[in-house]
Amino acid sequence: MRLLGLYDEALPRVYGYLLARSGSAAVAEEVTAEAFLAAVAACRKPDPPRSRWAG
């Protein structure tokens, strides 16, 4: 699965989890954004990490 597909699939789960844990929409939005920015940065590395979603 490509990164955009992973984003589309995982965003509601990640955001929902963080919202439930933090109780704050603002915190959940910020941490969700940071998590996906970190994923993009990792994919841009010369040897990006592979995961079970890698296709």
PDBQT receptor file of N, H, CA, C and O in Angstrom, charges set to zero:
ATOM      1  N   MET A   1       0.844  -1.175   0.000  1.00  0.00    +0.000 N 
ATOM      2  CA  MET A   1       0.000   0.000   0.000  1.00  0.00    +0.000 C 
ATOM      3  C   MET A   1       0.891   1.240   0.000  1.00  0.00    +0.000 C 
ATOM      4  O   MET A   1       1.872   1.315   0.740  1.00  0.00    +0.000 OA
ATOM      5  N   ARG A   2       0.552   2.163  -0.799  1.00  0.00    +0.000 N 
ATOM      6  H   ARG A   2      -0.245   2.102  -1.400  1.00  0.00    +0.000 HD
ATOM      7  CA  ARG A   2       1.301   3.411  -0.871  1.00  0.00    +0.000 C 
ATOM      8  C   ARG A   2       0.978   4.288   0.336  1.00  0.00    +0.000 C 
ATOM      9  O   ARG A   2      -0.001   4.056   1.045  1.00  0.00    +0.000 OA
ATOM     10  N   LEU A   3       1.810   5.289   0.554  1.00  0.00    +0.000 N 
ATOM     11  H   LEU A   3       2.606   5.477  -0.022  1.00  0.00    +0.000 HD
ATOM     12  CA  LEU A   3       1.666   6.146   1.723  1.00  0.00    +0.000 C 
ATOM     13  C   LEU A   3       0.303   6.836   1.753  1.00  0.00    +0.000 C 
ATOM     14  O   LEU A   3      -0.311   6.930   2.815  1.00  0.00    +0.000 OA
ATOM     15  N   LEU A   4      -0.173   7.313   0.621  1.00  0.00    +0.000 N 
ATOM     16  H   LEU A   4       0.326   7.237  -0.242  1.00  0.00    +0.000 HD
ATOM     17  CA  LEU A   4      -1.476   7.990   0.598  1.00  0.00    +0.000 C 
ATOM     18  C   LEU A   4      -2.600   7.037   0.985  1.00  0.00    +0.000 C 
ATOM     19  O   LEU A   4      -3.521   7.422   1.706  1.00  0.00    +0.000 OA
ATOM     20  N   GLY A   5      -2.530   5.804   0.514  1.00  0.00    +0.000 N 
ATOM     21  H   GLY A   5      -1.782   5.492  -0.071  1.00  0.00    +0.000 HD
ATOM     22  CA  GLY A   5      -3.524   4.804   0.901  1.00  0.00    +0.000 C 
ATOM     23  C   GLY A   5      -3.460   4.499   2.385  1.00  0.00    +0.000 C 
ATOM     24  O   GLY A   5      -4.489   4.348   3.043  1.00  0.00    +0.000 OA
ATOM     25  N   LEU A   6      -2.253   4.410   2.903  1.00  0.00    +0.000 N 
ATOM     26  H   LEU A   6      -1.417   4.533   2.368  1.00  0.00    +0.000 HD
ATOM     27  CA  LEU A   6      -2.073   4.179   4.335  1.00  0.00    +0.000 C 
ATOM     28  C   LEU A   6      -2.657   5.350   5.124  1.00  0.00    +0.000 C 
ATOM     29  O   LEU A   6      -3.328   5.158   6.138  1.00  0.00    +0.000 OA
ATOM     30  N   TYR A   7      -2.393   6.553   4.646  1.00  0.00    +0.000 N 
ATOM     31  H   TYR A   7      -1.847   6.708   3.822  1.00  0.00    +0.000 HD
ATOM     32  CA  TYR A   7      -2.941   7.749   5.298  1.00  0.00    +0.000 C 
ATOM     33  C   TYR A   7      -4.464   7.697   5.328  1.00  0.00    +0.000 C 
ATOM     34  O   TYR A   7      -5.078   7.912   6.373  1.00  0.00    +0.000 OA
ATOM     35  N   ASP A   8      -5.069   7.411   4.184  1.00  0.00    +0.000 N 
ATOM     36  H   ASP A   8      -4.570   7.237   3.335  1.00  0.00    +0.000 HD
ATOM     37  CA  ASP A   8      -6.532   7.357   4.108  1.00  0.00    +0.000 C 
ATOM     38  C   ASP A   8      -7.113   6.299   5.039  1.00  0.00    +0.000 C 
ATOM     39  O   ASP A   8      -8.156   6.509   5.658  1.00  0.00    +0.000 OA
ATOM     40  N   GLU A   9      -6.442   5.181   5.131  1.00  0.00    +0.000 N 
ATOM     41  H   GLU A   9      -5.594   5.011   4.628  1.00  0.00    +0.000 HD
ATOM     42  CA  GLU A   9      -6.938   4.089   5.965  1.00  0.00    +0.000 C 
ATOM     43  C   GLU A   9      -6.670   4.333   7.448  1.00  0.00    +0.000 C 
ATOM     44  O   GLU A   9      -7.526   4.057   8.288  1.00  0.00    +0.000 OA
ATOM     45  N   ALA A  10      -5.499   4.841   7.767  1.00  0.00    +0.000 N 
ATOM     46  H   ALA A  10      -4.803   5.065   7.084  1.00  0.00    +0.000 HD
ATOM     47  CA  ALA A  10      -5.082   4.940   9.165  1.00  0.00    +0.000 C 
ATOM     48  C   ALA A  10      -5.508   6.229   9.856  1.00  0.00    +0.000 C 
ATOM     49  O   ALA A  10      -5.632   6.254  11.081  1.00  0.00    +0.000 OA
ATOM     50  N   LEU A  11      -5.731   7.291   9.105  1.00  0.00    +0.000 N 
ATOM     51  H   LEU A  11      -5.631   7.270   8.111  1.00  0.00    +0.000 HD
ATOM     52  CA  LEU A  11      -6.032   8.581   9.726  1.00  0.00    +0.000 C 
ATOM     53  C   LEU A  11      -7.176   8.509  10.732  1.00  0.00    +0.000 C 
ATOM     54  O   LEU A  11      -7.002   8.972  11.859  1.00  0.00    +0.000 OA
ATOM     55  N   PRO A  12      -8.328   7.958  10.389  1.00  0.00    +0.000 N 
ATOM     56  CA  PRO A  12      -9.414   7.926  11.379  1.00  0.00    +0.000 C 
ATOM     57  C   PRO A  12      -9.053   7.115  12.628  1.00  0.00    +0.000 C 
ATOM     58  O   PRO A  12      -9.455   7.465  13.737  1.00  0.00    +0.000 OA
ATOM     59  N   ARG A  13      -8.307   6.051  12.445  1.00  0.00    +0.000 N 
ATOM     60  H   ARG A  13      -7.981   5.766  11.544  1.00  0.00    +0.000 HD
ATOM     61  CA  ARG A  13      -7.916   5.219  13.592  1.00  0.00    +0.000 C 
ATOM     62  C   ARG A  13      -6.920   5.944  14.483  1.00  0.00    +0.000 C 
ATOM     63  O   ARG A  13      -7.058   5.958  15.706  1.00  0.00    +0.000 OA
ATOM     64  N   VAL A  14      -5.918   6.545  13.859  1.00  0.00    +0.000 N 
ATOM     65  H   VAL A  14      -5.805   6.533  12.866  1.00  0.00    +0.000 HD
ATOM     66  CA  VAL A  14      -4.889   7.259  14.629  1.00  0.00    +0.000 C 
ATOM     67  C   VAL A  14      -5.520   8.436  15.357  1.00  0.00    +0.000 C 
ATOM     68  O   VAL A  14      -5.309   8.618  16.555  1.00  0.00    +0.000 OA
ATOM     69  N   TYR A  15      -6.292   9.229  14.633  1.00  0.00    +0.000 N 
ATOM     70  H   TYR A  15      -6.463   9.081  13.659  1.00  0.00    +0.000 HD
ATOM     71  CA  TYR A  15      -6.931  10.394  15.247  1.00  0.00    +0.000 C 
ATOM     72  C   TYR A  15      -7.887   9.965  16.363  1.00  0.00    +0.000 C 
ATOM     73  O   TYR A  15      -7.880  10.555  17.444  1.00  0.00    +0.000 OA
ATOM     74  N   GLY A  16      -8.701   8.952  16.110  1.00  0.00    +0.000 N 
ATOM     75  H   GLY A  16      -8.707   8.473  15.232  1.00  0.00    +0.000 HD
ATOM     76  CA  GLY A  16      -9.644   8.476  17.114  1.00  0.00    +0.000 C 
ATOM     77  C   GLY A  16      -8.947   7.986  18.375  1.00  0.00    +0.000 C 
ATOM     78  O   GLY A  16      -9.384   8.269  19.491  1.00  0.00    +0.000 OA
ATOM     79  N   TYR A  17      -7.863   7.251  18.185  1.00  0.00    +0.000 N 
ATOM     80  H   TYR A  17      -7.509   7.021  17.279  1.00  0.00    +0.000 HD
ATOM     81  CA  TYR A  17      -7.094   6.761  19.326  1.00  0.00    +0.000 C 
ATOM     82  C   TYR A  17      -6.538   7.930  20.135  1.00  0.00    +0.000 C 
ATOM     83  O   TYR A  17      -6.655   7.967  21.360  1.00  0.00    +0.000 OA
ATOM     84  N   LEU A  18      -5.932   8.881  19.429  1.00  0.00    +0.000 N 
ATOM     85  H   LEU A  18      -5.837   8.850  18.434  1.00  0.00    +0.000 HD
ATOM     86  CA  LEU A  18      -5.336  10.014  20.129  1.00  0.00    +0.000 C 
ATOM     87  C   LEU A  18      -6.384  10.898  20.791  1.00  0.00    +0.000 C 
ATOM     88  O   LEU A  18      -6.141  11.450  21.863  1.00  0.00    +0.000 OA
ATOM     89  N   LEU A  19      -7.540  11.035  20.165  1.00  0.00    +0.000 N 
ATOM     90  H   LEU A  19      -7.738  10.586  19.294  1.00  0.00    +0.000 HD
ATOM     91  CA  LEU A  19      -8.621  11.804  20.770  1.00  0.00    +0.000 C 
ATOM     92  C   LEU A  19      -9.106  11.128  22.049  1.00  0.00    +0.000 C 
ATOM     93  O   LEU A  19      -9.331  11.787  23.064  1.00  0.00    +0.000 OA
ATOM     94  N   ALA A  20      -9.263   9.817  21.990  1.00  0.00    +0.000 N 
ATOM     95  H   ALA A  20      -9.081   9.281  21.165  1.00  0.00    +0.000 HD
ATOM     96  CA  ALA A  20      -9.704   9.082  23.179  1.00  0.00    +0.000 C 
ATOM     97  C   ALA A  20      -8.678   9.171  24.307  1.00  0.00    +0.000 C 
ATOM     98  O   ALA A  20      -9.040   9.304  25.477  1.00  0.00    +0.000 OA
ATOM     99  N   ARG A  21      -7.402   9.098  23.949  1.00  0.00    +0.000 N 
ATOM    100  H   ARG A  21      -7.108   8.990  22.999  1.00  0.00    +0.000 HD
ATOM    101  CA  ARG A  21      -6.348   9.135  24.970  1.00  0.00    +0.000 C 
ATOM    102  C   ARG A  21      -6.157  10.532  25.560  1.00  0.00    +0.000 C 
ATOM    103  O   ARG A  21      -5.942  10.681  26.763  1.00  0.00    +0.000 OA
ATOM    104  N   SER A  22      -6.238  11.555  24.704  1.00  0.00    +0.000 N 
ATOM    105  H   SER A  22      -6.413  11.434  23.727  1.00  0.00    +0.000 HD
ATOM    106  CA  SER A  22      -5.948  12.906  25.181  1.00  0.00    +0.000 C 
ATOM    107  C   SER A  22      -7.192  13.648  25.652  1.00  0.00    +0.000 C 
ATOM    108  O   SER A  22      -7.108  14.511  26.526  1.00  0.00    +0.000 OA
ATOM    109  N   GLY A  23      -8.350  13.315  25.076  1.00  0.00    +0.000 N 
ATOM    110  H   GLY A  23      -8.419  12.614  24.367  1.00  0.00    +0.000 HD
ATOM    111  CA  GLY A  23      -9.570  14.035  25.411  1.00  0.00    +0.000 C 
ATOM    112  C   GLY A  23      -9.637  15.424  24.797  1.00  0.00    +0.000 C 
ATOM    113  O   GLY A  23     -10.526  16.210  25.125  1.00  0.00    +0.000 OA
ATOM    114  N   SER A  24      -8.704  15.727  23.913  1.00  0.00    +0.000 N 
ATOM    115  H   SER A  24      -7.982  15.089  23.646  1.00  0.00    +0.000 HD
ATOM    116  CA  SER A  24      -8.631  17.055  23.302  1.00  0.00    +0.000 C 
ATOM    117  C   SER A  24      -8.512  16.924  21.787  1.00  0.00    +0.000 C 
ATOM    118  O   SER A  24      -7.587  16.287  21.285  1.00  0.00    +0.000 OA
ATOM    119  N   ALA A  25      -9.448  17.525  21.065  1.00  0.00    +0.000 N 
ATOM    120  H   ALA A  25     -10.200  18.043  21.473  1.00  0.00    +0.000 HD
ATOM    121  CA  ALA A  25      -9.386  17.486  19.603  1.00  0.00    +0.000 C 
ATOM    122  C   ALA A  25      -8.129  18.185  19.092  1.00  0.00    +0.000 C 
ATOM    123  O   ALA A  25      -7.500  17.722  18.141  1.00  0.00    +0.000 OA
ATOM    124  N   ALA A  26      -7.768  19.294  19.723  1.00  0.00    +0.000 N 
ATOM    125  H   ALA A  26      -8.279  19.670  20.496  1.00  0.00    +0.000 HD
ATOM    126  CA  ALA A  26      -6.580  20.033  19.278  1.00  0.00    +0.000 C 
ATOM    127  C   ALA A  26      -5.316  19.195  19.436  1.00  0.00    +0.000 C 
ATOM    128  O   ALA A  26      -4.473  19.162  18.539  1.00  0.00    +0.000 OA
ATOM    129  N   VAL A  27      -5.184  18.525  20.565  1.00  0.00    +0.000 N 
ATOM    130  H   VAL A  27      -5.869  18.552  21.293  1.00  0.00    +0.000 HD
ATOM    131  CA  VAL A  27      -4.010  17.671  20.794  1.00  0.00    +0.000 C 
ATOM    132  C   VAL A  27      -4.008  16.510  19.808  1.00  0.00    +0.000 C 
ATOM    133  O   VAL A  27      -2.973  16.195  19.222  1.00  0.00    +0.000 OA
ATOM    134  N   ALA A  28      -5.154  15.876  19.623  1.00  0.00    +0.000 N 
ATOM    135  H   ALA A  28      -5.995  16.132  20.099  1.00  0.00    +0.000 HD
ATOM    136  CA  ALA A  28      -5.250  14.740  18.701  1.00  0.00    +0.000 C 
ATOM    137  C   ALA A  28      -4.889  15.165  17.283  1.00  0.00    +0.000 C 
ATOM    138  O   ALA A  28      -4.181  14.440  16.584  1.00  0.00    +0.000 OA
ATOM    139  N   GLU A  29      -5.364  16.322  16.850  1.00  0.00    +0.000 N 
ATOM    140  H   GLU A  29      -5.939  16.911  17.418  1.00  0.00    +0.000 HD
ATOM    141  CA  GLU A  29      -5.043  16.818  15.504  1.00  0.00    +0.000 C 
ATOM    142  C   GLU A  29      -3.547  17.074  15.368  1.00  0.00    +0.000 C 
ATOM    143  O   GLU A  29      -2.940  16.688  14.369  1.00  0.00    +0.000 OA
ATOM    144  N   GLU A  30      -2.953  17.717  16.356  1.00  0.00    +0.000 N 
ATOM    145  H   GLU A  30      -3.446  18.031  17.168  1.00  0.00    +0.000 HD
ATOM    146  CA  GLU A  30      -1.527  18.053  16.294  1.00  0.00    +0.000 C 
ATOM    147  C   GLU A  30      -0.654  16.803  16.279  1.00  0.00    +0.000 C 
ATOM    148  O   GLU A  30       0.268  16.700  15.470  1.00  0.00    +0.000 OA
ATOM    149  N   VAL A  31      -0.935  15.869  17.154  1.00  0.00    +0.000 N 
ATOM    150  H   VAL A  31      -1.684  15.953  17.811  1.00  0.00    +0.000 HD
ATOM    151  CA  VAL A  31      -0.114  14.661  17.229  1.00  0.00    +0.000 C 
ATOM    152  C   VAL A  31      -0.330  13.782  15.995  1.00  0.00    +0.000 C 
ATOM    153  O   VAL A  31       0.613  13.156  15.512  1.00  0.00    +0.000 OA
ATOM    154  N   THR A  32      -1.554  13.732  15.486  1.00  0.00    +0.000 N 
ATOM    155  H   THR A  32      -2.320  14.241  15.879  1.00  0.00    +0.000 HD
ATOM    156  CA  THR A  32      -1.819  12.986  14.253  1.00  0.00    +0.000 C 
ATOM    157  C   THR A  32      -1.010  13.573  13.102  1.00  0.00    +0.000 C 
ATOM    158  O   THR A  32      -0.388  12.837  12.337  1.00  0.00    +0.000 OA
ATOM    159  N   ALA A  33      -1.019  14.884  12.983  1.00  0.00    +0.000 N 
ATOM    160  H   ALA A  33      -1.524  15.482  13.605  1.00  0.00    +0.000 HD
ATOM    161  CA  ALA A  33      -0.253  15.537  11.918  1.00  0.00    +0.000 C 
ATOM    162  C   ALA A  33       1.234  15.238  12.065  1.00  0.00    +0.000 C 
ATOM    163  O   ALA A  33       1.903  14.931  11.078  1.00  0.00    +0.000 OA
ATOM    164  N   GLU A  34       1.752  15.324  13.271  1.00  0.00    +0.000 N 
ATOM    165  H   GLU A  34       1.208  15.574  14.073  1.00  0.00    +0.000 HD
ATOM    166  CA  GLU A  34       3.170  15.045  13.502  1.00  0.00    +0.000 C 
ATOM    167  C   GLU A  34       3.518  13.599  13.159  1.00  0.00    +0.000 C 
ATOM    168  O   GLU A  34       4.585  13.328  12.609  1.00  0.00    +0.000 OA
ATOM    169  N   ALA A  35       2.626  12.681  13.478  1.00  0.00    +0.000 N 
ATOM    170  H   ALA A  35       1.759  12.901  13.924  1.00  0.00    +0.000 HD
ATOM    171  CA  ALA A  35       2.882  11.268  13.181  1.00  0.00    +0.000 C 
ATOM    172  C   ALA A  35       2.978  11.037  11.679  1.00  0.00    +0.000 C 
ATOM    173  O   ALA A  35       3.868  10.326  11.215  1.00  0.00    +0.000 OA
ATOM    174  N   PHE A  36       2.072  11.630  10.924  1.00  0.00    +0.000 N 
ATOM    175  H   PHE A  36       1.348  12.208  11.301  1.00  0.00    +0.000 HD
ATOM    176  CA  PHE A  36       2.107  11.421   9.479  1.00  0.00    +0.000 C 
ATOM    177  C   PHE A  36       3.255  12.187   8.822  1.00  0.00    +0.000 C 
ATOM    178  O   PHE A  36       3.805  11.723   7.823  1.00  0.00    +0.000 OA
ATOM    179  N   LEU A  37       3.623  13.340   9.357  1.00  0.00    +0.000 N 
ATOM    180  H   LEU A  37       3.177  13.717  10.169  1.00  0.00    +0.000 HD
ATOM    181  CA  LEU A  37       4.815  14.032   8.844  1.00  0.00    +0.000 C 
ATOM    182  C   LEU A  37       6.070  13.201   9.093  1.00  0.00    +0.000 C 
ATOM    183  O   LEU A  37       6.965  13.160   8.249  1.00  0.00    +0.000 OA
ATOM    184  N   ALA A  38       6.138  12.545  10.237  1.00  0.00    +0.000 N 
ATOM    185  H   ALA A  38       5.411  12.578  10.923  1.00  0.00    +0.000 HD
ATOM    186  CA  ALA A  38       7.280  11.674  10.531  1.00  0.00    +0.000 C 
ATOM    187  C   ALA A  38       7.309  10.490   9.570  1.00  0.00    +0.000 C 
ATOM    188  O   ALA A  38       8.382  10.059   9.148  1.00  0.00    +0.000 OA
ATOM    189  N   ALA A  39       6.135   9.964   9.223  1.00  0.00    +0.000 N 
ATOM    190  H   ALA A  39       5.264  10.314   9.566  1.00  0.00    +0.000 HD
ATOM    191  CA  ALA A  39       6.078   8.854   8.271  1.00  0.00    +0.000 C 
ATOM    192  C   ALA A  39       6.572   9.285   6.895  1.00  0.00    +0.000 C 
ATOM    193  O   ALA A  39       7.303   8.545   6.237  1.00  0.00    +0.000 OA
ATOM    194  N   VAL A  40       6.180  10.470   6.461  1.00  0.00    +0.000 N 
ATOM    195  H   VAL A  40       5.586  11.071   6.996  1.00  0.00    +0.000 HD
ATOM    196  CA  VAL A  40       6.644  10.985   5.172  1.00  0.00    +0.000 C 
ATOM    197  C   VAL A  40       8.157  11.178   5.204  1.00  0.00    +0.000 C 
ATOM    198  O   VAL A  40       8.851  10.809   4.257  1.00  0.00    +0.000 OA
ATOM    199  N   ALA A  41       8.661  11.748   6.276  1.00  0.00    +0.000 N 
ATOM    200  H   ALA A  41       8.097  12.047   7.045  1.00  0.00    +0.000 HD
ATOM    201  CA  ALA A  41      10.110  11.958   6.391  1.00  0.00    +0.000 C 
ATOM    202  C   ALA A  41      10.856  10.628   6.349  1.00  0.00    +0.000 C 
ATOM    203  O   ALA A  41      11.908  10.522   5.719  1.00  0.00    +0.000 OA
ATOM    204  N   ALA A  42      10.315   9.624   7.016  1.00  0.00    +0.000 N 
ATOM    205  H   ALA A  42       9.461   9.711   7.528  1.00  0.00    +0.000 HD
ATOM    206  CA  ALA A  42      10.969   8.308   7.014  1.00  0.00    +0.000 C 
ATOM    207  C   ALA A  42      10.972   7.702   5.622  1.00  0.00    +0.000 C 
ATOM    208  O   ALA A  42      11.940   7.051   5.228  1.00  0.00    +0.000 OA
ATOM    209  N   CYS A  43       9.896   7.910   4.874  1.00  0.00    +0.000 N 
ATOM    210  H   CYS A  43       9.110   8.439   5.194  1.00  0.00    +0.000 HD
ATOM    211  CA  CYS A  43       9.817   7.351   3.517  1.00  0.00    +0.000 C 
ATOM    212  C   CYS A  43      10.749   8.052   2.543  1.00  0.00    +0.000 C 
ATOM    213  O   CYS A  43      11.103   7.490   1.506  1.00  0.00    +0.000 OA
ATOM    214  N   ARG A  44      11.144   9.261   2.866  1.00  0.00    +0.000 N 
ATOM    215  H   ARG A  44      10.857   9.717   3.708  1.00  0.00    +0.000 HD
ATOM    216  CA  ARG A  44      12.048  10.013   1.988  1.00  0.00    +0.000 C 
ATOM    217  C   ARG A  44      13.516   9.650   2.207  1.00  0.00    +0.000 C 
ATOM    218  O   ARG A  44      14.374  10.075   1.434  1.00  0.00    +0.000 OA
ATOM    219  N   LYS A  45      13.812   8.886   3.229  1.00  0.00    +0.000 N 
ATOM    220  H   LYS A  45      13.114   8.541   3.857  1.00  0.00    +0.000 HD
ATOM    221  CA  LYS A  45      15.191   8.486   3.497  1.00  0.00    +0.000 C 
ATOM    222  C   LYS A  45      15.681   7.565   2.390  1.00  0.00    +0.000 C 
ATOM    223  O   LYS A  45      14.879   6.899   1.737  1.00  0.00    +0.000 OA
ATOM    224  N   PRO A  46      16.996   7.521   2.175  1.00  0.00    +0.000 N 
ATOM    225  CA  PRO A  46      17.548   6.664   1.117  1.00  0.00    +0.000 C 
ATOM    226  C   PRO A  46      17.137   5.196   1.265  1.00  0.00    +0.000 C 
ATOM    227  O   PRO A  46      16.934   4.508   0.265  1.00  0.00    +0.000 OA
ATOM    228  N   ASP A  47      17.016   4.723   2.485  1.00  0.00    +0.000 N 
ATOM    229  H   ASP A  47      17.180   5.282   3.298  1.00  0.00    +0.000 HD
ATOM    230  CA  ASP A  47      16.622   3.340   2.729  1.00  0.00    +0.000 C 
ATOM    231  C   ASP A  47      15.399   3.370   3.648  1.00  0.00    +0.000 C 
ATOM    232  O   ASP A  47      15.524   3.124   4.847  1.00  0.00    +0.000 OA
ATOM    233  N   PRO A  48      14.211   3.670   3.092  1.00  0.00    +0.000 N 
ATOM    234  CA  PRO A  48      13.025   3.836   3.939  1.00  0.00    +0.000 C 
ATOM    235  C   PRO A  48      12.655   2.553   4.658  1.00  0.00    +0.000 C 
ATOM    236  O   PRO A  48      12.931   1.454   4.178  1.00  0.00    +0.000 OA
ATOM    237  N   PRO A  49      12.024   2.706   5.820  1.00  0.00    +0.000 N 
ATOM    238  CA  PRO A  49      11.619   1.516   6.572  1.00  0.00    +0.000 C 
ATOM    239  C   PRO A  49      10.550   0.743   5.825  1.00  0.00    +0.000 C 
ATOM    240  O   PRO A  49       9.772   1.326   5.070  1.00  0.00    +0.000 OA
ATOM    241  N   ARG A  50      10.505  -0.572   6.033  1.00  0.00    +0.000 N 
ATOM    242  H   ARG A  50      11.137  -1.046   6.647  1.00  0.00    +0.000 HD
ATOM    243  CA  ARG A  50       9.473  -1.401   5.429  1.00  0.00    +0.000 C 
ATOM    244  C   ARG A  50       8.587  -1.890   6.553  1.00  0.00    +0.000 C 
ATOM    245  O   ARG A  50       9.023  -2.041   7.695  1.00  0.00    +0.000 OA
ATOM    246  N   SER A  51       7.359  -2.130   6.214  1.00  0.00    +0.000 N 
ATOM    247  H   SER A  51       7.006  -2.007   5.287  1.00  0.00    +0.000 HD
ATOM    248  CA  SER A  51       6.430  -2.612   7.220  1.00  0.00    +0.000 C 
ATOM    249  C   SER A  51       5.492  -3.624   6.603  1.00  0.00    +0.000 C 
ATOM    250  O   SER A  51       5.613  -3.967   5.427  1.00  0.00    +0.000 OA
ATOM    251  N   ARG A  52       4.567  -4.093   7.396  1.00  0.00    +0.000 N 
ATOM    252  H   ARG A  52       4.469  -3.814   8.351  1.00  0.00    +0.000 HD
ATOM    253  CA  ARG A  52       3.604  -5.061   6.865  1.00  0.00    +0.000 C 
ATOM    254  C   ARG A  52       2.720  -4.440   5.802  1.00  0.00    +0.000 C 
ATOM    255  O   ARG A  52       2.074  -5.164   5.046  1.00  0.00    +0.000 OA
ATOM    256  N   TRP A  53       2.673  -3.099   5.723  1.00  0.00    +0.000 N 
ATOM    257  H   TRP A  53       3.198  -2.511   6.338  1.00  0.00    +0.000 HD
ATOM    258  CA  TRP A  53       1.860  -2.438   4.703  1.00  0.00    +0.000 C 
ATOM    259  C   TRP A  53       2.632  -2.222   3.405  1.00  0.00    +0.000 C 
ATOM    260  O   TRP A  53       2.042  -1.861   2.387  1.00  0.00    +0.000 OA
ATOM    261  N   ALA A  54       3.932  -2.438   3.433  1.00  0.00    +0.000 N 
ATOM    262  H   ALA A  54       4.411  -2.731   4.260  1.00  0.00    +0.000 HD
ATOM    263  CA  ALA A  54       4.739  -2.236   2.228  1.00  0.00    +0.000 C 
ATOM    264  C   ALA A  54       4.319  -3.228   1.152  1.00  0.00    +0.000 C 
ATOM    265  O   ALA A  54       4.112  -4.413   1.413  1.00  0.00    +0.000 OA
ATOM    266  N   GLY A  55       4.204  -2.712  -0.048  1.00  0.00    +0.000 N 
ATOM    267  H   GLY A  55       4.373  -1.750  -0.260  1.00  0.00    +0.000 HD
ATOM    268  CA  GLY A  55       3.713  -3.590  -1.113  1.00  0.00    +0.000 C 
ATOM    269  C   GLY A  55       4.681  -3.892  -2.173  1.00  0.00    +0.000 C 
ATOM    270  O   GLY A  55       4.362  -4.621  -3.111  1.00  0.00    +0.000 OA
TER     271      GLY A  55
